[in-house]
Amino acid sequence: MEGDLGLWSILVAIVGGAIRVSTPFLFVSLGELLTERSGRINLGLEGTLVFGAMSGYAFAYLTGSAWVGVGAAAVAGAAFGLLHGVICSIPCVNDIAIGIAMMLFGLGMAFYFGKPFIQPVAPDLPSISFGWWSDIPQVQAALNVNVLFLIGLVLAVAIAWMLRTTRVGLILRVVGDSTDAARAMGLRPVPIRIAATAAGGALAGIGGAYLSLYYPGSWNEGISSGQGLMAVALVIFARWNPIACIWAALLFGGAGALGPALQSVGVTSGYYLFYAAPYVLTLGLLIATSSPNRAMAGAPGELSITK
């Protein structure tokens, strides 16, 4: 039975893989959601994600604590977000162009400072076994859920509650919808957007730490595979809703888990084609939502891509 689990094995592998692969998507998309809710778009999160992965791995290795690595990744991501926010606050500066520049800057910095940490082994983040009820090793392995995924779920609910019911959420929504209305209320949009961009960068950094400290669990220069850029499409697909980001992240994670799931059950012919599923899904979603009326439904009024 352990050797041939058939369809049941594939489904369990996809579910477990979707949870593992979706975690960085969840953190990066929540970070981008906070940034875009303030009226700014950050295309530099790919660089932030990779630099966060490098910083988290380096500090975890140097201190012997994976959680110190997560904290370092959050600080590094916040620093990148803060820099992005400050530059974009300069008049006549384009958010999208700066985002691309920050992405290249983050990738270059990560590759430069991360070379000494490619070989050393850092401690892993802990996980919780939700497969204790099964005697099948494949099920137990598939249902090992990292703590950061559970934290991401709680964070998504907390952000949704914050945006809907708190003063901070109201301020963020007002600034994102109308700069003039925000100023009429006595608010200062520029520092609020900088703070939101820094917070979004911190979450992206944590998503990077998950990649290097849990899955795949090592530091190398190609660790992200474009997940920071795909998160922007994910936020649009989720209609700027934190709860919807959970399901969208799991959808992207499930697409990313198809290839490994097929390989784990012995499918050796053509399984590698399914590794392209997340990119095909991203392209399909962008095409499906290419109508200006549908794609921007629910978007903040001050968002750069709406103008």
Contacts in CASP RR format, 6 or more apart in sequence:
PFRMAT RR
TARGET T0000
AUTHOR 0000-0000-0000
METHOD contacts of the structure
MODEL  1
MEGDLGLWSILVAIVGGAIRVSTPFLFVSLGELLTERSGRINLGLEGTLV
FGAMSGYAFAYLTGSAWVGVGAAAVAGAAFGLLHGVICSIPCVNDIAIGI
AMMLFGLGMAFYFGKPFIQPVAPDLPSISFGWWSDIPQVQAALNVNVLFL
IGLVLAVAIAWMLRTTRVGLILRVVGDSTDAARAMGLRPVPIRIAATAAG
GALAGIGGAYLSLYYPGSWNEGISSGQGLMAVALVIFARWNPIACIWAAL
LFGGAGALGPALQSVGVTSGYYLFYAAPYVLTLGLLIATSSPNRAMAGAP
GELSITK
1 136 0 8 1.000
2 136 0 8 1.000
2 137 0 8 1.000
2 138 0 8 1.000
5 12 0 8 1.000
5 136 0 8 1.000
5 138 0 8 1.000
5 265 0 8 1.000
6 265 0 8 1.000
9 138 0 8 1.000
9 264 0 8 1.000
9 265 0 8 1.000
10 261 0 8 1.000
10 262 0 8 1.000
10 265 0 8 1.000
12 138 0 8 1.000
12 139 0 8 1.000
12 142 0 8 1.000
12 143 0 8 1.000
13 138 0 8 1.000
13 142 0 8 1.000
13 257 0 8 1.000
13 260 0 8 1.000
13 261 0 8 1.000
13 264 0 8 1.000
13 265 0 8 1.000
14 254 0 8 1.000
14 257 0 8 1.000
14 258 0 8 1.000
14 261 0 8 1.000
15 142 0 8 1.000
15 143 0 8 1.000
16 142 0 8 1.000
16 143 0 8 1.000
16 145 0 8 1.000
16 257 0 8 1.000
17 142 0 8 1.000
17 253 0 8 1.000
17 254 0 8 1.000
17 256 0 8 1.000
17 257 0 8 1.000
17 260 0 8 1.000
17 261 0 8 1.000
18 250 0 8 1.000
18 253 0 8 1.000
18 254 0 8 1.000
18 256 0 8 1.000
18 257 0 8 1.000
19 145 0 8 1.000
19 149 0 8 1.000
19 250 0 8 1.000
20 146 0 8 1.000
20 149 0 8 1.000
20 214 0 8 1.000
20 215 0 8 1.000
20 257 0 8 1.000
21 215 0 8 1.000
21 252 0 8 1.000
21 253 0 8 1.000
21 254 0 8 1.000
21 256 0 8 1.000
21 257 0 8 1.000
22 149 0 8 1.000
22 249 0 8 1.000
22 250 0 8 1.000
22 252 0 8 1.000
22 253 0 8 1.000
22 254 0 8 1.000
23 146 0 8 1.000
23 148 0 8 1.000
23 149 0 8 1.000
23 152 0 8 1.000
23 207 0 8 1.000
23 210 0 8 1.000
23 214 0 8 1.000
23 215 0 8 1.000
23 249 0 8 1.000
24 49 0 8 1.000
24 207 0 8 1.000
24 208 0 8 1.000
24 210 0 8 1.000
24 211 0 8 1.000
24 224 0 8 1.000
24 227 0 8 1.000
25 227 0 8 1.000
25 230 0 8 1.000
25 231 0 8 1.000
25 234 0 8 1.000
25 248 0 8 1.000
25 249 0 8 1.000
25 252 0 8 1.000
25 253 0 8 1.000
26 149 0 8 1.000
26 152 0 8 1.000
26 153 0 8 1.000
26 156 0 8 1.000
26 245 0 8 1.000
26 246 0 8 1.000
26 249 0 8 1.000
27 148 0 8 1.000
27 152 0 8 1.000
27 155 0 8 1.000
27 203 0 8 1.000
27 204 0 8 1.000
27 205 0 8 1.000
27 206 0 8 1.000
27 207 0 8 1.000
27 208 0 8 1.000
27 210 0 8 1.000
28 45 0 8 1.000
28 49 0 8 1.000
28 203 0 8 1.000
28 204 0 8 1.000
28 207 0 8 1.000
28 227 0 8 1.000
28 228 0 8 1.000
28 231 0 8 1.000
29 231 0 8 1.000
29 234 0 8 1.000
29 235 0 8 1.000
29 238 0 8 1.000
29 245 0 8 1.000
29 248 0 8 1.000
29 249 0 8 1.000
30 152 0 8 1.000
30 155 0 8 1.000
30 156 0 8 1.000
30 159 0 8 1.000
30 200 0 8 1.000
30 203 0 8 1.000
30 242 0 8 1.000
30 245 0 8 1.000
31 45 0 8 1.000
31 199 0 8 1.000
31 200 0 8 1.000
31 201 0 8 1.000
31 202 0 8 1.000
31 203 0 8 1.000
31 204 0 8 1.000
32 41 0 8 1.000
32 42 0 8 1.000
32 45 0 8 1.000
32 200 0 8 1.000
32 204 0 8 1.000
32 231 0 8 1.000
32 232 0 8 1.000
32 234 0 8 1.000
32 235 0 8 1.000
33 159 0 8 1.000
33 235 0 8 1.000
33 238 0 8 1.000
33 240 0 8 1.000
33 242 0 8 1.000
33 245 0 8 1.000
34 159 0 8 1.000
34 172 0 8 1.000
34 196 0 8 1.000
34 199 0 8 1.000
34 200 0 8 1.000
34 203 0 8 1.000
35 41 0 8 1.000
35 42 0 8 1.000
35 196 0 8 1.000
35 197 0 8 1.000
35 199 0 8 1.000
35 200 0 8 1.000
35 201 0 8 1.000
36 42 0 8 1.000
36 235 0 8 1.000
36 240 0 8 1.000
36 299 0 8 1.000
36 300 0 8 1.000
36 303 0 8 1.000
37 163 0 8 1.000
37 172 0 8 1.000
37 173 0 8 1.000
37 176 0 8 1.000
37 196 0 8 1.000
37 240 0 8 1.000
37 300 0 8 1.000
38 172 0 8 1.000
38 175 0 8 1.000
38 176 0 8 1.000
38 192 0 8 1.000
38 193 0 8 1.000
38 196 0 8 1.000
38 197 0 8 1.000
38 300 0 8 1.000
39 175 0 8 1.000
39 176 0 8 1.000
39 193 0 8 1.000
39 300 0 8 1.000
39 301 0 8 1.000
39 302 0 8 1.000
39 303 0 8 1.000
39 304 0 8 1.000
40 85 0 8 1.000
40 88 0 8 1.000
40 95 0 8 1.000
40 193 0 8 1.000
40 196 0 8 1.000
40 197 0 8 1.000
40 302 0 8 1.000
40 303 0 8 1.000
40 304 0 8 1.000
41 95 0 8 1.000
41 96 0 8 1.000
41 232 0 8 1.000
41 303 0 8 1.000
41 304 0 8 1.000
41 305 0 8 1.000
42 48 0 8 1.000
42 81 0 8 1.000
42 84 0 8 1.000
42 95 0 8 1.000
42 99 0 8 1.000
42 102 0 8 1.000
42 197 0 8 1.000
42 200 0 8 1.000
42 201 0 8 1.000
43 95 0 8 1.000
43 96 0 8 1.000
43 99 0 8 1.000
43 100 0 8 1.000
43 102 0 8 1.000
43 103 0 8 1.000
43 229 0 8 1.000
43 232 0 8 1.000
44 80 0 8 1.000
44 84 0 8 1.000
44 99 0 8 1.000
44 100 0 8 1.000
44 102 0 8 1.000
44 103 0 8 1.000
44 106 0 8 1.000
44 228 0 8 1.000
45 103 0 8 1.000
45 200 0 8 1.000
45 201 0 8 1.000
45 204 0 8 1.000
45 228 0 8 1.000
45 229 0 8 1.000
45 231 0 8 1.000
45 232 0 8 1.000
46 103 0 8 1.000
46 107 0 8 1.000
46 224 0 8 1.000
46 226 0 8 1.000
46 227 0 8 1.000
46 228 0 8 1.000
46 229 0 8 1.000
47 80 0 8 1.000
47 102 0 8 1.000
47 103 0 8 1.000
47 104 0 8 1.000
47 105 0 8 1.000
47 106 0 8 1.000
47 107 0 8 1.000
47 110 0 8 1.000
47 224 0 8 1.000
47 228 0 8 1.000
48 76 0 8 1.000
48 77 0 8 1.000
48 80 0 8 1.000
48 81 0 8 1.000
48 102 0 8 1.000
48 106 0 8 1.000
48 201 0 8 1.000
48 204 0 8 1.000
48 205 0 8 1.000
48 228 0 8 1.000
49 204 0 8 1.000
49 205 0 8 1.000
49 207 0 8 1.000
49 208 0 8 1.000
49 211 0 8 1.000
49 224 0 8 1.000
49 227 0 8 1.000
49 228 0 8 1.000
50 106 0 8 1.000
50 107 0 8 1.000
50 110 0 8 1.000
50 208 0 8 1.000
50 222 0 8 1.000
50 223 0 8 1.000
50 224 0 8 1.000
51 76 0 8 1.000
51 77 0 8 1.000
51 80 0 8 1.000
51 106 0 8 1.000
51 107 0 8 1.000
51 109 0 8 1.000
51 110 0 8 1.000
51 205 0 8 1.000
52 72 0 8 1.000
52 73 0 8 1.000
52 76 0 8 1.000
52 77 0 8 1.000
52 110 0 8 1.000
52 204 0 8 1.000
52 205 0 8 1.000
52 207 0 8 1.000
52 208 0 8 1.000
52 209 0 8 1.000
52 212 0 8 1.000
53 73 0 8 1.000
53 110 0 8 1.000
53 205 0 8 1.000
53 207 0 8 1.000
53 208 0 8 1.000
53 209 0 8 1.000
53 211 0 8 1.000
53 212 0 8 1.000
53 219 0 8 1.000
53 223 0 8 1.000
53 224 0 8 1.000
54 110 0 8 1.000
54 113 0 8 1.000
54 114 0 8 1.000
54 117 0 8 1.000
54 212 0 8 1.000
54 219 0 8 1.000
55 69 0 8 1.000
55 72 0 8 1.000
55 73 0 8 1.000
55 75 0 8 1.000
55 76 0 8 1.000
55 77 0 8 1.000
55 205 0 8 1.000
55 209 0 8 1.000
56 69 0 8 1.000
56 70 0 8 1.000
56 71 0 8 1.000
56 72 0 8 1.000
56 73 0 8 1.000
56 76 0 8 1.000
56 122 0 8 1.000
56 208 0 8 1.000
56 209 0 8 1.000
56 212 0 8 1.000
56 213 0 8 1.000
57 69 0 8 1.000
57 117 0 8 1.000
57 122 0 8 1.000
57 209 0 8 1.000
57 212 0 8 1.000
57 213 0 8 1.000
57 218 0 8 1.000
57 219 0 8 1.000
58 69 0 8 1.000
58 72 0 8 1.000
58 113 0 8 1.000
58 114 0 8 1.000
58 117 0 8 1.000
58 122 0 8 1.000
58 219 0 8 1.000
59 68 0 8 1.000
59 69 0 8 1.000
59 71 0 8 1.000
59 72 0 8 1.000
59 73 0 8 1.000
60 66 0 8 1.000
60 68 0 8 1.000
60 69 0 8 1.000
60 70 0 8 1.000
60 72 0 8 1.000
60 122 0 8 1.000
60 123 0 8 1.000
60 209 0 8 1.000
60 212 0 8 1.000
60 213 0 8 1.000
61 117 0 8 1.000
61 120 0 8 1.000
61 121 0 8 1.000
61 122 0 8 1.000
61 123 0 8 1.000
63 69 0 8 1.000
64 122 0 8 1.000
64 123 0 8 1.000
65 123 0 8 1.000
66 122 0 8 1.000
66 123 0 8 1.000
66 124 0 8 1.000
66 125 0 8 1.000
66 126 0 8 1.000
66 213 0 8 1.000
67 125 0 8 1.000
69 209 0 8 1.000
69 213 0 8 1.000
70 125 0 8 1.000
70 148 0 8 1.000
70 206 0 8 1.000
70 209 0 8 1.000
70 213 0 8 1.000
71 206 0 8 1.000
71 209 0 8 1.000
72 209 0 8 1.000
73 205 0 8 1.000
73 206 0 8 1.000
73 207 0 8 1.000
73 208 0 8 1.000
73 209 0 8 1.000
74 202 0 8 1.000
74 203 0 8 1.000
74 205 0 8 1.000
74 206 0 8 1.000
74 209 0 8 1.000
75 202 0 8 1.000
76 205 0 8 1.000
77 201 0 8 1.000
77 202 0 8 1.000
77 204 0 8 1.000
77 205 0 8 1.000
78 198 0 8 1.000
78 199 0 8 1.000
78 200 0 8 1.000
78 201 0 8 1.000
78 202 0 8 1.000
79 198 0 8 1.000
80 102 0 8 1.000
80 106 0 8 1.000
80 201 0 8 1.000
80 204 0 8 1.000
81 102 0 8 1.000
81 197 0 8 1.000
81 198 0 8 1.000
81 200 0 8 1.000
81 201 0 8 1.000
81 202 0 8 1.000
82 194 0 8 1.000
82 197 0 8 1.000
82 198 0 8 1.000
83 102 0 8 1.000
84 98 0 8 1.000
84 99 0 8 1.000
84 102 0 8 1.000
84 197 0 8 1.000
84 201 0 8 1.000
85 193 0 8 1.000
85 194 0 8 1.000
85 197 0 8 1.000
85 198 0 8 1.000
86 194 0 8 1.000
87 93 0 8 1.000
87 98 0 8 1.000
87 102 0 8 1.000
88 95 0 8 1.000
88 98 0 8 1.000
88 193 0 8 1.000
88 197 0 8 1.000
89 190 0 8 1.000
89 193 0 8 1.000
89 194 0 8 1.000
94 304 0 8 1.000
95 304 0 8 1.000
96 304 0 8 1.000
96 305 0 8 1.000
103 229 0 8 1.000
110 221 0 8 1.000
111 221 0 8 1.000
114 219 0 8 1.000
117 219 0 8 1.000
118 219 0 8 1.000
118 220 0 8 1.000
118 221 0 8 1.000
121 218 0 8 1.000
122 212 0 8 1.000
122 213 0 8 1.000
122 219 0 8 1.000
123 213 0 8 1.000
124 213 0 8 1.000
124 214 0 8 1.000
124 217 0 8 1.000
125 146 0 8 1.000
125 147 0 8 1.000
125 148 0 8 1.000
125 209 0 8 1.000
125 210 0 8 1.000
125 213 0 8 1.000
125 214 0 8 1.000
126 146 0 8 1.000
126 147 0 8 1.000
127 144 0 8 1.000
127 145 0 8 1.000
127 146 0 8 1.000
127 147 0 8 1.000
127 214 0 8 1.000
128 144 0 8 1.000
128 145 0 8 1.000
128 146 0 8 1.000
128 147 0 8 1.000
128 150 0 8 1.000
129 140 0 8 1.000
129 143 0 8 1.000
129 144 0 8 1.000
129 145 0 8 1.000
130 143 0 8 1.000
130 144 0 8 1.000
130 145 0 8 1.000
131 139 0 8 1.000
131 140 0 8 1.000
131 142 0 8 1.000
131 143 0 8 1.000
131 144 0 8 1.000
132 140 0 8 1.000
134 140 0 8 1.000
134 143 0 8 1.000
138 264 0 8 1.000
146 210 0 8 1.000
146 214 0 8 1.000
146 215 0 8 1.000
148 206 0 8 1.000
148 207 0 8 1.000
148 209 0 8 1.000
148 210 0 8 1.000
148 214 0 8 1.000
153 246 0 8 1.000
155 203 0 8 1.000
156 242 0 8 1.000
156 243 0 8 1.000
156 245 0 8 1.000
156 246 0 8 1.000
157 242 0 8 1.000
157 243 0 8 1.000
159 242 0 8 1.000
160 241 0 8 1.000
160 242 0 8 1.000
160 243 0 8 1.000
162 168 0 8 1.000
162 169 0 8 1.000
163 169 0 8 1.000
163 172 0 8 1.000
163 173 0 8 1.000
163 242 0 8 1.000
171 182 0 8 1.000
171 187 0 8 1.000
171 192 0 8 1.000
172 192 0 8 1.000
172 196 0 8 1.000
173 300 0 8 1.000
174 181 0 8 1.000
174 182 0 8 1.000
174 185 0 8 1.000
174 187 0 8 1.000
175 182 0 8 1.000
175 187 0 8 1.000
175 189 0 8 1.000
175 192 0 8 1.000
175 193 0 8 1.000
175 302 0 8 1.000
176 182 0 8 1.000
176 189 0 8 1.000
176 193 0 8 1.000
176 300 0 8 1.000
176 301 0 8 1.000
176 302 0 8 1.000
176 303 0 8 1.000
177 300 0 8 1.000
177 301 0 8 1.000
177 302 0 8 1.000
178 301 0 8 1.000
178 302 0 8 1.000
179 189 0 8 1.000
179 302 0 8 1.000
182 189 0 8 1.000
182 192 0 8 1.000
183 189 0 8 1.000
204 228 0 8 1.000
204 231 0 8 1.000
208 223 0 8 1.000
208 224 0 8 1.000
211 217 0 8 1.000
211 223 0 8 1.000
211 224 0 8 1.000
211 227 0 8 1.000
212 218 0 8 1.000
212 219 0 8 1.000
212 223 0 8 1.000
216 223 0 8 1.000
225 278 0 8 1.000
230 252 0 8 1.000
230 278 0 8 1.000
230 279 0 8 1.000
230 282 0 8 1.000
233 282 0 8 1.000
233 285 0 8 1.000
233 286 0 8 1.000
234 245 0 8 1.000
234 248 0 8 1.000
234 249 0 8 1.000
234 252 0 8 1.000
235 245 0 8 1.000
236 285 0 8 1.000
236 289 0 8 1.000
236 295 0 8 1.000
236 299 0 8 1.000
237 244 0 8 1.000
237 248 0 8 1.000
237 285 0 8 1.000
237 289 0 8 1.000
238 244 0 8 1.000
238 245 0 8 1.000
238 247 0 8 1.000
238 248 0 8 1.000
239 297 0 8 1.000
239 298 0 8 1.000
240 298 0 8 1.000
240 299 0 8 1.000
240 300 0 8 1.000
251 281 0 8 1.000
252 278 0 8 1.000
252 281 0 8 1.000
252 282 0 8 1.000
253 278 0 8 1.000
254 277 0 8 1.000
255 277 0 8 1.000
255 278 0 8 1.000
255 280 0 8 1.000
255 281 0 8 1.000
256 274 0 8 1.000
256 275 0 8 1.000
256 277 0 8 1.000
256 278 0 8 1.000
258 274 0 8 1.000
258 275 0 8 1.000
258 277 0 8 1.000
259 271 0 8 1.000
259 272 0 8 1.000
259 274 0 8 1.000
259 275 0 8 1.000
259 277 0 8 1.000
262 271 0 8 1.000
262 274 0 8 1.000
263 271 0 8 1.000
289 295 0 8 1.000
296 305 0 8 1.000
296 306 0 8 1.000
299 305 0 8 1.000
299 306 0 8 1.000
300 306 0 8 1.000
END
